[in-house]
């Protein structure tokens, strides 16, 4: 069984779907809809590994044997599809993959990892779009899309995980900046494909790979608040850069810059003022989430209402 799998991850709404569409259109890559299970599989792996290291379940297998078992399981989920489409690589794109890149590398050290980075202000503006669509459909969006501080926490967690992994594992990872991809898709895809050891093909810009049918079918079936049929089919849009200006207030945009200052490979700072009030409230938010007292419990319940 070949280890030719690439995991794509990044903050939700950061451009991971666009990258998957482009990869899926290369004749040597196949990538379908999000599996949405990798994090759960890794959580089980981590739990079992911890119990073995504590010598509670090492009667059944050691850590290396556990690695092999999970490697075979994960690869078996994708191998038939990869073989069916005669592809060299299969791409699994789920934004939360980035949160478990480190563990996936332990399980499948020969896998490749692509981290998508985008201006967090634009990512957060896209979170607002999910909230708006949910309201229009009479649905309740998840709390992390409705509450600004939770949205900020979520984006920060994904970006921090991506940076940390890619800095430590540069030989198996690739950082792709969304803005660069949108402005120069052919050049950026050529570099990305070189990372995978593949020649560039004009087919990638068609975004018409075998996985597209299944993505369209799934979106139609679930009536998603995250993506519409138009989103799945739309071409690369340069106007998506800086879209935050029509969504976030200048004070909120400055606050986002304040939180992310010094954390990104690329400077996204706008020079806007963050404001004392938002900074103070966010510090309180982080303090409450990081404690275990009654006020913290009440605050967590309020966030989920």
Secondary structure in CASP SS format (residue, H / E / C, confidence):
PFRMAT SS
TARGET T0000
AUTHOR 0000-0000-0000
METHOD secondary structure of the structure
MODEL  1
X C 1.00
X C 1.00
X C 1.00
X C 1.00
X E 1.00
X E 1.00
X E 1.00
X E 1.00
X E 1.00
X E 1.00
X C 1.00
X C 1.00
X C 1.00
X C 1.00
X C 1.00
X H 1.00
X H 1.00
X H 1.00
X H 1.00
X H 1.00
X H 1.00
X H 1.00
X H 1.00
X H 1.00
X C 1.00
X C 1.00
X C 1.00
X C 1.00
X E 1.00
X E 1.00
X C 1.00
X C 1.00
X C 1.00
X C 1.00
X C 1.00
X C 1.00
X C 1.00
X H 1.00
X H 1.00
X H 1.00
X H 1.00
X H 1.00
X H 1.00
X H 1.00
X H 1.00
X H 1.00
X H 1.00
X H 1.00
X H 1.00
X H 1.00
X H 1.00
X H 1.00
X H 1.00
X C 1.00
X C 1.00
X C 1.00
X C 1.00
X C 1.00
X C 1.00
X C 1.00
X C 1.00
X C 1.00
X H 1.00
X H 1.00
X H 1.00
X H 1.00
X H 1.00
X H 1.00
X H 1.00
X H 1.00
X H 1.00
X H 1.00
X H 1.00
X H 1.00
X H 1.00
X H 1.00
X H 1.00
X H 1.00
X H 1.00
X H 1.00
X H 1.00
X H 1.00
X H 1.00
X H 1.00
X C 1.00
X C 1.00
X C 1.00
X C 1.00
X E 1.00
X E 1.00
X E 1.00
X E 1.00
X E 1.00
X C 1.00
X H 1.00
X H 1.00
X H 1.00
X H 1.00
X H 1.00
X H 1.00
X H 1.00
X H 1.00
X H 1.00
X H 1.00
X H 1.00
X H 1.00
X H 1.00
X C 1.00
X C 1.00
X C 1.00
X C 1.00
X E 1.00
X E 1.00
X E 1.00
X E 1.00
X E 1.00
X E 1.00
X C 1.00
X C 1.00
X H 1.00
X H 1.00
X H 1.00
X H 1.00
X H 1.00
X H 1.00
X H 1.00
X H 1.00
X H 1.00
X H 1.00
X H 1.00
X H 1.00
X H 1.00
X H 1.00
X H 1.00
X H 1.00
X H 1.00
X C 1.00
X C 1.00
X C 1.00
X C 1.00
X C 1.00
X C 1.00
X H 1.00
X H 1.00
X H 1.00
X H 1.00
X C 1.00
X H 1.00
X H 1.00
X H 1.00
X H 1.00
X H 1.00
X H 1.00
X H 1.00
X H 1.00
X H 1.00
X H 1.00
X H 1.00
X H 1.00
X H 1.00
X H 1.00
X H 1.00
X H 1.00
X H 1.00
X H 1.00
X H 1.00
X H 1.00
X H 1.00
X C 1.00
X C 1.00
X C 1.00
X C 1.00
X E 1.00
X E 1.00
X E 1.00
X E 1.00
X E 1.00
X H 1.00
X H 1.00
X H 1.00
X H 1.00
X H 1.00
X H 1.00
X C 1.00
X H 1.00
X H 1.00
X H 1.00
X H 1.00
X H 1.00
X H 1.00
X H 1.00
X H 1.00
X H 1.00
X H 1.00
X H 1.00
X C 1.00
X C 1.00
X C 1.00
X C 1.00
X C 1.00
X C 1.00
X H 1.00
X H 1.00
X H 1.00
X H 1.00
X H 1.00
X C 1.00
X C 1.00
X C 1.00
X C 1.00
X H 1.00
X H 1.00
X H 1.00
X H 1.00
X H 1.00
X H 1.00
X H 1.00
X H 1.00
X H 1.00
X H 1.00
X H 1.00
X H 1.00
X C 1.00
X C 1.00
X C 1.00
X C 1.00
X C 1.00
X C 1.00
X H 1.00
X H 1.00
X H 1.00
X H 1.00
X H 1.00
X C 1.00
X C 1.00
X C 1.00
X C 1.00
X H 1.00
X H 1.00
X H 1.00
X C 1.00
X C 1.00
X H 1.00
X H 1.00
X H 1.00
X H 1.00
X C 1.00
X C 1.00
X C 1.00
X H 1.00
X H 1.00
X H 1.00
X H 1.00
X H 1.00
X H 1.00
X H 1.00
X H 1.00
X H 1.00
X H 1.00
X H 1.00
X C 1.00
X C 1.00
X C 1.00
X C 1.00
X C 1.00
X C 1.00
X C 1.00
X C 1.00
X C 1.00
X C 1.00
X C 1.00
X C 1.00
X C 1.00
X C 1.00
X C 1.00
X H 1.00
X H 1.00
X H 1.00
X H 1.00
X H 1.00
X H 1.00
X H 1.00
X H 1.00
X H 1.00
X H 1.00
X H 1.00
X H 1.00
X H 1.00
X H 1.00
X C 1.00
X C 1.00
X C 1.00
X C 1.00
X H 1.00
X H 1.00
X H 1.00
X H 1.00
X H 1.00
X H 1.00
X H 1.00
X H 1.00
X H 1.00
X H 1.00
X H 1.00
X C 1.00
END
